[in-house]
Structures are given as structure tokens and as C-alpha cells.
Amino acid sequence: MALRENVAGNVRAIRLARGMRQKDVAELTDLPRSYITQLEKGDVNITVETIERIAVALEVNPLILLIEGAWRRSDRNQ
């Protein structure tokens, strides 16, 4: 799986697990909600800086966003 798809799936999974809306993530990151939508679909190339902003908003280590299925694995242990 491509890194872009990993980020897309992990961002969506973490956001939903936290009970957040795309609008919430957009506001916390100062990004347009439409960008968050495209990101979760895997339609955009994300920068390192944006990965960091989203990780801070979701309160996770940025590396979690890059690893395939990392959120599902770490979520089971919490």
C-alpha cells in the first residue's frame, strides 16, 4: 500500500475513533475541510509539515499516520 493511502486510512480511522468531524480536524489544523476530505480519499500528496499538523490535532505520533494499519494495531492495545 502506498504511503498516501496509509495516511488517508489512518487519519480517517483516528478521527472517527476520537469522535471528530472533518470540520474539527480542519479547524485544529487551519486547513480547509475540503482538503481533509481529499486527504482521507487519498487524493492529495501530503507534506511532512501537514502530517505533523494533523498528528498534533489528532494527538498521535506522526509516524502512526505513515504505517499501514498502525492505528488499528495500536488501538487494540489501548
C-alpha positions as CSV (number, residue, x, y, z in Angstrom):
1,M,0.0,0.0,0.0
2,A,1.3,3.5,-0.8
3,L,2.1,5.9,2.0
4,R,-0.6,8.3,0.8
5,E,-3.2,5.5,1.3
6,N,-1.7,4.7,4.7
7,V,-2.1,8.3,5.8
8,A,-5.6,8.5,4.3
9,G,-6.8,5.4,6.2
10,N,-5.1,6.2,9.4
11,V,-6.3,9.8,9.5
12,R,-9.9,8.7,8.9
13,A,-9.7,5.8,11.5
14,I,-8.2,8.0,14.2
15,R,-10.6,10.9,13.5
16,L,-13.6,8.6,13.8
17,A,-12.2,6.8,16.9
18,R,-11.8,10.2,18.5
19,G,-15.4,11.2,17.6
20,M,-14.2,14.1,15.5
21,R,-15.6,15.5,12.3
22,Q,-13.6,16.5,9.3
23,K,-14.5,20.1,10.2
24,D,-12.9,19.6,13.7
25,V,-9.6,18.5,12.2
26,A,-9.8,21.3,9.6
27,E,-10.2,23.9,12.3
28,L,-7.4,22.5,14.5
29,T,-5.0,22.4,11.6
30,D,-6.1,25.6,9.9
31,L,-6.7,23.6,6.7
32,P,-9.8,23.6,4.5
33,R,-12.3,20.9,5.3
34,S,-12.3,20.0,1.6
35,Y,-8.6,19.3,1.9
36,I,-9.2,16.9,4.8
37,T,-11.9,15.2,2.6
38,Q,-9.4,14.8,-0.3
39,L,-6.7,13.6,2.1
40,E,-8.9,10.9,3.5
41,K,-9.7,9.7,0.0
42,G,-6.0,9.5,-0.8
43,D,-6.4,12.2,-3.5
44,V,-3.7,14.6,-2.3
45,N,0.1,14.4,-1.7
46,I,0.6,15.5,1.9
47,T,3.7,17.3,3.1
48,V,5.7,16.5,6.2
49,E,4.6,19.7,7.7
50,T,0.9,18.8,7.2
51,I,1.4,15.3,8.6
52,E,2.8,17.0,11.7
53,R,-0.1,19.4,12.0
54,I,-2.7,16.6,11.6
55,A,-0.8,14.4,14.1
56,V,-0.9,17.2,16.6
57,A,-4.6,17.7,16.0
58,L,-5.3,14.0,16.4
59,E,-2.9,13.7,19.4
60,V,-0.8,10.9,17.9
61,N,2.8,10.4,16.9
62,P,3.2,11.4,13.3
63,L,4.7,8.0,12.5
64,I,1.4,6.4,13.3
65,L,-0.1,8.1,10.2
66,L,2.5,6.6,7.9
67,I,2.4,2.9,8.9
68,E,-0.2,0.7,7.2
69,G,-2.8,-0.3,9.8
70,A,-0.8,1.2,12.6
71,W,-3.8,2.8,14.2
72,R,-5.8,-0.4,14.2
73,R,-2.9,-2.3,15.8
74,S,-2.2,0.3,18.5
75,D,-5.9,1.0,19.1
76,R,-6.4,-2.6,20.2
77,N,-3.7,-2.2,22.9
78,Q,-5.3,0.8,24.4
